Amino acid sequence: MATKAELETELEQLRERNATLEARVEQDPAPKEKPERTKSSDEIRKLLEEHGIDLSQAQSLGEDVVEEFGRLQKDYPITALLIAFSLGYVVGRAGLGGAS
């Protein structure tokens, strides 16, 4: 557990860093590099096609997976529950499911 003195020291260091960064922005307000813009869906589709990925096949595969999981859920509900839990756990542990 951090002591009050340690926290106050860290706060002062952060304030100094913030002041330094603000001074830099005041001196040179324009960014050196343009921020990367968000790609449109057409650009993404074109990039996928350039790399040999057919979007229609990927979408049909997704539909097949959902349909198969629906069948699995009807025939083996406990197995489907375990799969969903396991997948959620792995995604959560990988940091893809939000703050961890």
Secondary structure, 3 states (H helix, E strand, C coil): CCCHHHHHHHHHHHHHHHHHHHHHHHHCCCCCCCCCCCCCHHHHHHHHHHCCCCHHHHHHHHHHHHHHHHHHHHHCHHHHHHHHHHHHHHHHHCCCCCCC
